[in-house]
Amino acid sequence: MTAFQVACVQLTAGEDMTRNIAAATDAITEAARRGADFITLPENVIHMPAHPAHIAPLAAPEDAHPGVAALRAAARQAKRWVLAGTFAVRTGNGAIANRLLLIRPDGEVAARYDKIHLFDVDLPDRTYRESQTFRGGDQAVVADLPWLKLGLSVCYDVRFPQLYRALAKAGAGMLAVPAAFTQITGQAHWHVLLRARAIETGCFVVAPAQVGVHPGGRRTFGHSLVVAPWGEVLADAGDTQGIVTATIDPARIAEARARIPALGHDREFRAPPAGG
């Protein structure tokens, strides 16, 4: 397996979908110019609404979604693999999924993942209820890249390590965590969680993120990261918009797993009684 260059695109998306699409497509072009083979974009890449009620009117089926069409065209133009962030996609039953798409260099969708764990929390600055807008997915996804297998996840999923262990056991050598992590939780937990997921699984982790102040006063943490299987941070985008890149050498996956072969050491156990 050969080494390759991954890029994390860090953006401050807002309500204007046209402007967000332009920023994302420009970033794909620039990342390709810098030599990135695999370009990753954050959650809510083409729409960060001021209020959850603004999501549904702009949600559309995947094959009719203007943001999906634009980023597929950008991947095709750049001739690069693109993790296109997430989109509010209407599913066949009328529900809305927060859907992550992996796009091939020919512009075709290689894999899709509907965010499983929805962000329903009460923080000091505001309340979040993703489940009032989105229906959570129920299928974990591992996709083939030319260099390794990629496990798909989104943002709040990172707090559920069992998902990442399942992805690694299914063959993933890299874990994708596109996010719009809040400023409060990001300062406390972002780096620790992502490094832990890498260390636990012996996987690379790539986590492109939103950053800054969005409509309605929402603040996201930024610090898009690339983490190596031993837990080292290879790239950190800080707290401004931009692009960071890192070299991914798949040989480092086997090296980390040989040192700590924890993926092969699972044992069955009885859970404690409820409340125990």
ROMARPA-933709 format. One record per residue (C-alpha): residue in three letters; z, y, x. Coordinates in steps of 0.1 Angstrom, whole numbers, padded with zeros to 4 digits, always signed. Last residue first. Example, Ala and Ser with C-alpha at 12.3 -4.5 7.8 and 13.67 -1.06 7.14 Angstrom:
<pts>
SER+0071-0011+0137
ALA+0078-0045+0123
</pts>
This chain:
<pts>
GLY+0393-0015-0252
GLY+0381+0006-0281
ALA+0356-0021-0289
PRO+0365-0053-0272
PRO+0354-0055-0235
ALA+0319-0067-0228
ARG+0315-0102-0216
PHE+0296-0106-0183
GLU+0262-0118-0171
ARG+0255-0111-0135
ASP+0230-0088-0118
HIS+0225-0093-0081
GLY+0188-0092-0077
LEU+0184-0055-0083
ALA+0213-0049-0059
PRO+0193-0059-0028
ILE+0209-0031-0007
ARG+0192-0030+0027
ALA+0162-0050+0016
ARG+0158-0028-0015
ALA+0157+0004+0007
GLU+0131-0011+0031
ALA+0110-0025+0002
ILE+0108+0010-0014
ARG+0101+0027+0019
ALA+0068+0008+0023
PRO+0056+0028-0007
ASP+0052+0059+0015
ILE+0053+0090-0008
THR+0046+0123+0010
ALA+0060+0153-0007
THR+0047+0184-0025
VAL+0062+0214-0042
ILE+0045+0237-0066
GLY+0057+0270-0081
GLN+0079+0289-0106
THR+0113+0299-0093
ASP+0148+0283-0091
GLY+0144+0258-0063
ALA+0113+0236-0060
ASP+0132+0208-0042
ALA+0113+0182-0020
LEU+0122+0151-0001
VAL+0157+0147-0014
GLU+0172+0117+0003
GLY+0185+0089-0020
TRP+0175+0057-0002
PRO+0146+0053-0025
ALA+0133+0088-0018
VAL+0138+0118-0042
VAL+0112+0143-0053
LEU+0128+0171-0072
SER+0120+0200-0095
HIS+0148+0224-0090
GLY+0143+0242-0124
PHE+0175+0248-0144
THR+0163+0259-0178
ARG+0176+0288-0198
ARG+0170+0293-0235
GLY+0172+0329-0245
GLY+0152+0326-0277
PRO+0120+0324-0258
HIS+0124+0310-0223
VAL+0144+0321-0193
GLY+0140+0303-0160
VAL+0127+0269-0149
GLN+0109+0238-0164
ALA+0110+0207-0144
PRO+0090+0181-0124
ALA+0111+0151-0116
VAL+0096+0125-0092
VAL+0119+0096-0083
PHE+0111+0071-0056
CYS+0127+0037-0063
GLY+0154+0016-0048
THR+0168+0011-0083
GLU+0204+0023-0080
ILE+0196+0048-0052
ALA+0168+0065-0070
ARG+0187+0067-0103
ALA+0217+0081-0084
ARG+0196+0107-0067
LEU+0183+0119-0101
LEU+0218+0120-0116
VAL+0234+0138-0088
HIS+0207+0164-0084
TRP+0207+0173-0121
HIS+0244+0170-0129
ALA+0265+0202-0128
GLN+0239+0230-0122
GLY+0215+0212-0145
THR+0239+0208-0173
ILE+0245+0245-0176
GLN+0209+0256-0168
THR+0195+0232-0193
PHE+0171+0205-0182
ALA+0134+0209-0194
ALA+0123+0177-0178
PRO+0097+0154-0163
VAL+0115+0122-0151
ALA+0090+0099-0134
LEU+0103+0068-0117
MET+0085+0053-0087
GLY+0084+0017-0075
ALA+0082+0002-0110
GLY+0079-0036-0112
ALA+0095-0046-0145
LYS+0129-0048-0127
ALA+0125-0012-0117
LEU+0118-0002-0153
ALA+0147-0022-0167
ARG+0170-0006-0141
TYR+0157+0028-0151
LEU+0165+0022-0188
GLN+0200+0009-0181
PRO+0207+0041-0162
PHE+0209+0062-0194
ARG+0216+0098-0184
VAL+0181+0102-0170
ASP+0167+0097-0206
TYR+0178+0133-0213
CYS+0147+0145-0193
VAL+0118+0121-0200
SER+0109+0086-0188
LEU+0080+0067-0174
GLY+0081+0040-0147
LEU+0053+0041-0123
LYS+0038+0011-0104
LEU+0024+0016-0069
TRP-0005+0031-0049
PRO-0035+0032-0073
LEU-0011+0039-0102
ASP-0003+0013-0128
ALA+0020+0021-0157
VAL+0055+0010-0167
VAL+0066+0018-0202
ALA+0099+0014-0222
GLN+0093+0011-0260
ASP+0116+0024-0287
GLY+0106+0060-0292
GLY+0128+0087-0307
ARG+0117+0106-0338
PHE+0115+0143-0331
THR+0125+0175-0350
GLN+0160+0170-0363
SER+0166+0144-0335
GLU+0162+0171-0309
ARG+0195+0187-0320
TYR+0206+0212-0294
THR+0236+0235-0298
ARG+0241+0267-0278
ASP+0259+0285-0249
PRO+0290+0263-0246
LEU+0270+0231-0251
ASP+0268+0209-0282
VAL+0245+0179-0278
ASP+0217+0160-0295
PHE+0191+0155-0268
LEU+0170+0125-0279
HIS+0169+0093-0259
ILE+0136+0074-0263
LYS+0109+0099-0253
ASP+0076+0085-0264
TYR+0056+0071-0235
ARG+0018+0071-0230
ALA-0004+0054-0204
ALA-0038+0056-0188
VAL-0052+0085-0209
GLU-0088+0092-0199
GLY-0096+0123-0179
ASP-0117+0106-0152
PRO-0089+0112-0127
ARG-0065+0092-0149
ILE-0040+0108-0172
LEU-0004+0098-0177
LEU+0010+0112-0210
LEU+0045+0119-0221
ARG+0051+0122-0258
ASN+0079+0140-0277
ALA+0071+0122-0309
ILE+0067+0138-0344
ALA+0068+0116-0375
GLY+0038+0115-0398
ASN+0035+0077-0399
GLY+0005+0076-0376
THR+0022+0098-0350
ARG+0022+0135-0347
VAL+0025+0146-0311
ALA+0047+0173-0297
PHE+0036+0172-0261
THR+0052+0161-0228
GLY+0043+0165-0192
ALA+0007+0158-0180
LEU+0014+0132-0153
VAL-0019+0138-0136
TRP-0041+0115-0114
ARG-0067+0136-0097
LYS-0104+0144-0101
ALA-0097+0181-0103
GLN-0122+0186-0132
ARG-0111+0153-0149
ALA-0074+0162-0146
ALA-0082+0196-0160
ALA-0102+0181-0189
ARG-0073+0158-0198
LEU-0050+0188-0195
ALA-0071+0208-0220
ALA-0075+0179-0245
VAL-0038+0172-0245
GLY-0030+0209-0251
PRO-0055+0212-0279
HIS-0040+0182-0298
ALA-0066+0164-0319
ASP-0066+0130-0302
GLU-0028+0131-0298
PRO-0022+0139-0334
ALA-0009+0174-0338
ALA+0023+0194-0335
LEU+0019+0232-0338
PRO+0036+0237-0372
ALA+0063+0211-0362
ILE+0076+0229-0331
HIS+0084+0264-0344
ALA+0114+0250-0364
PRO+0130+0241-0331
HIS+0135+0278-0323
ALA+0122+0300-0294
PRO+0096+0273-0287
MET+0087+0260-0253
HIS+0051+0249-0257
ILE+0024+0238-0232
VAL+0045+0218-0207
ASN+0073+0208-0230
GLU+0085+0184-0203
PRO+0073+0191-0168
LEU+0041+0185-0149
THR+0032+0160-0122
ILE+0002+0159-0099
PHE-0008+0127-0080
ASP-0032+0129-0050
ALA-0020+0163-0039
GLY-0042+0179-0012
ARG-0033+0216-0015
ARG-0065+0222-0035
ALA-0053+0195-0059
ALA-0020+0213-0064
GLU-0040+0245-0070
THR-0063+0230-0096
ILE-0034+0214-0114
ALA-0014+0246-0113
ASP-0043+0265-0129
THR-0044+0239-0157
ALA-0007+0243-0164
ALA-0008+0281-0163
ALA-0038+0283-0186
ILE-0023+0258-0210
ASN+0009+0279-0211
ARG-0010+0311-0219
THR-0029+0294-0247
MET+0003+0278-0261
ASP+0021+0312-0263
GLU+0057+0302-0272
GLY+0070+0299-0237
ALA+0066+0279-0205
THR+0083+0287-0173
LEU+0067+0263-0148
GLN+0075+0240-0119
VAL+0046+0217-0108
CYS+0058+0187-0088
ALA+0031+0174-0064
VAL+0028+0138-0050
GLN+0009+0130-0018
PHE+0000+0094-0009
ALA+0010+0066+0014
THR-0010+0034+0014
MET+0000+0000+0000
</pts>
